[in-house]
Amino acid sequence: MPRFSVIVPCFKVQGFLRECLESVLTQSFGDFELIAVDDRSPDGCGAILDEYAGRDPRVRVLHLPRNVGLGRARNAGTAEASGDYLFFLDSDDSLTPGALRAMADRLAEAADPDVLVFDHARTYWWGGTRRNALAEVLAEAGPDTFTAEEFPRILDLLTVVWNKVYRRAFVSSQGFEFSPGYYEDTAWTFPVMLSARRIAVLDRICVNYRQRRQGNILSTTSRRHFDIHDQYDRIFAFVAARPHLASWRPYLHRKMGEHCLDVLAKPDRLPPGDKAEFFRLTTRMFRIHRPEGALVDGEVAVLAGSWPAYLLKRQAARAGQQAARQTGALCGAVTARARACWADVHRRRPLDPQLVVYSASSHRGMLGDPAAVYAKAREIASGLRGVWVVRDAETAATLPPDVEHVIVGSRRHLEITARAKFFVNDVNWPGSPAKRPGSVHIHTHQGTPLKYLGADLLDKPGARLGLDVPRMLRRADRWDYSLVASRHAELVWERAYPCHFTSVRTGSPRNDVLVHHGAGGSGACGTCGGFRERHGIPADHTVVLYAPTRRDYRRTGHVDRFDPARLAADLGEGHTLVVRLHPSLAAGPARGMGLAELARRGVVVDATDEPRVQDVLLASDVLVTDYSSVMFDYANLDRPIVVHADDWPAFTASRGAYLDLPAEAPGHVAHSYRELARLFASGHWRDEESARLRARFRARFCEFDDGRAAERVVRALLLGEPMPGPGPGAPRIPGQTAGRDALTSA
């Protein structure tokens, strides 16, 4: 008996069918049967299915004698199924890699629940990907099983059949089957979910939900949308036959009203002449199924009135929206003018020579180099006043209570930026503030450059998708000083940003803590901000940090180079794998492709949201990365680095690189997962050759990092004092002296 019966009904999907089938048959988990149902498709679907069945014994094909529709085609597949769990996959959608393995592991952990609910991502015809907007519901559900009554938010997810798997014995014992019609998923989902005694969730994207350019079947204009009324009649009949479900009637009553109104409001659903009839049938159903004492308010209150009243309300709503847009535009113009005048008033005042404005990562809080400079200024330059620009009140709440801040766009923000003498940022300031004569802009960057940046992106159209390089350079024209950690960085910045600034050989301020507390020691130290303790990592564990970067040859930026769970298992006892995604991927689908679930199960530690990357670096004993610039920071710790460069040609072709990383790596290079696993199994990841490569890399790319970078910025650039020279034991440049001029280049 297989673990899964994957049932795939097919009708006029020949252009997408192969991708769907391949996504199932190439899964790492192979204990399944694939039952493909040819619903008398008039195109080539039947021949494609027979082709796959001929070469893979897990595929069985049912050729129906006539077209019966999606619901009954699923029933035909269910009748042939022998697996423990039923999975109904639409034939234009696809499974994500590793999905069945993740489902199987979660089912085993939850002791075979009746239903397992998992996540999905919408994949668009133009290449975009967007995770389910209600993904937080799955995280909120927790690891235990539950009923819909115990966690009703589970019903807020899409009422579709393909974001769940169902225990076949449960489906059989309850006599569940699909009804014919357009909205068959609705009439299946509510009875199943309300009847299940044990529901579990898997916080992982398992299905790519294809968004066709012409929309799905429910986007077509047709009277078949009247089917929604029959489906809700079936749901209420199901509940009426089961008195223990009577408490759900008010919820279903409101849900029915909202669903029908949504269909009515969509411009492409019903023929214009049929809308009044649809409304009248909906109000009739709403009246018939209304439970005694049920409140009728909010959106569904309109169903207590007439069709003319509904039209008047819709017209009033549209008029109100149009008026709001016009008023908003007018108010926006007035506000913009008032803001400009307010800023202009303060720009006429003298610059405040003690005022330093800080920002990091597009106003995301106290982070990176600016945070290190700010901390040092508070320590040694008490006369300076530092103010942080943050993007919203939520970000402001993450700041220590004694840190002065302004929210971007506020009047206070305009006043502060109009009068500040100094600006410290690791990315470009936006269009404002305008640079006043006498003000000083210090650009810290976000690490030593490996990937092409700035003007070098002009011949890399994929990498600069959505990026206006000329505008970026115009903003960079405001820089007065560019901080560099090496002569490599200095040359790159001056080439990539052909602007009038002075390169300052300070080192990277955020790396001061790494220089002071690294020294080749173990990650089990007291300098990592409690990272190990927060995540329950044993003190004697070897912490392996995996920090991949984004890919420009994929629109989403995310490419799974290997399975973190596999690496965690191959590392074995006494090791903890910590994963930190690139910040640009933190809010996208990347974490939903398995990382969140692995972290919940304790297989890996997800450090993506850790605000201080230095804490993560200090807590680790070895770094595994591909092409992330974090390797340049980590080299200051003098701890092993392993580069996983299995797609280096594709990466350099799409983005470009300033050095031949495989030839100049900070440690051993793995060109495949097998090589990566072998490095750790053999212990070569920390051998003498690794140390030699690391020393060479550190000497070239960390030459100005000696633990005094932040002090140099504060003393020389903010206070106007002589530039401090290299600290004790720091690598010196031949002929270098300790003066300010020796550490700057025009």
KAURHU-V213485 format. One record per run of one state. SS is the DSSP state (helix for helix, strand for strand, loop for the rest). FROM is the first residue (numbers start at 0). TO is the last residue. If there is no record, write none. Layout:
# KAURHU-V213485
ss=<SS SS>
from=<FROM FROM>
to=<TO TO>
This chain:
# KAURHU-V213485
ss=<loop strand loop helix loop strand loop helix loop strand loop helix loop strand loop strand loop helix loop strand loop strand loop helix loop strand loop helix loop strand helix loop helix loop strand loop helix loop helix loop helix loop helix loop helix loop helix loop strand loop helix loop strand loop helix loop strand loop helix strand loop strand loop strand loop helix loop helix loop strand loop helix loop strand loop helix loop helix loop strand loop helix loop strand loop helix loop helix loop helix loop strand loop helix loop strand loop helix loop strand loop helix loop strand loop helix loop strand loop helix loop helix loop helix loop helix loop helix strand loop>
from=<0 3 10 13 25 31 38 44 55 58 63 69 80 84 88 93 95 98 109 114 124 128 131 134 141 145 146 151 156 163 167 174 183 195 198 211 216 219 222 240 242 265 271 288 297 304 306 347 351 359 367 380 384 390 392 396 404 407 410 419 425 439 443 450 451 453 459 468 476 480 483 486 496 501 504 508 517 530 534 541 547 563 571 574 579 582 585 590 593 594 600 604 606 612 619 621 625 629 637 639 644 647 654 656 657 660 663 668 670 672 682 683 686 687 701 708 718 740 743 745>
to=<2 9 12 24 30 37 43 54 57 62 68 79 83 87 92 94 97 108 113 123 127 130 133 140 144 145 150 155 162 166 173 182 194 197 210 215 218 221 239 241 264 270 287 296 303 305 346 350 358 366 379 383 389 391 395 403 406 409 418 424 438 442 449 450 452 458 467 475 479 482 485 495 500 503 507 516 529 533 540 546 562 570 573 578 581 584 589 592 593 599 603 605 611 618 620 624 628 636 638 643 646 653 655 656 659 662 667 669 671 681 682 685 686 700 707 717 739 742 744 745>
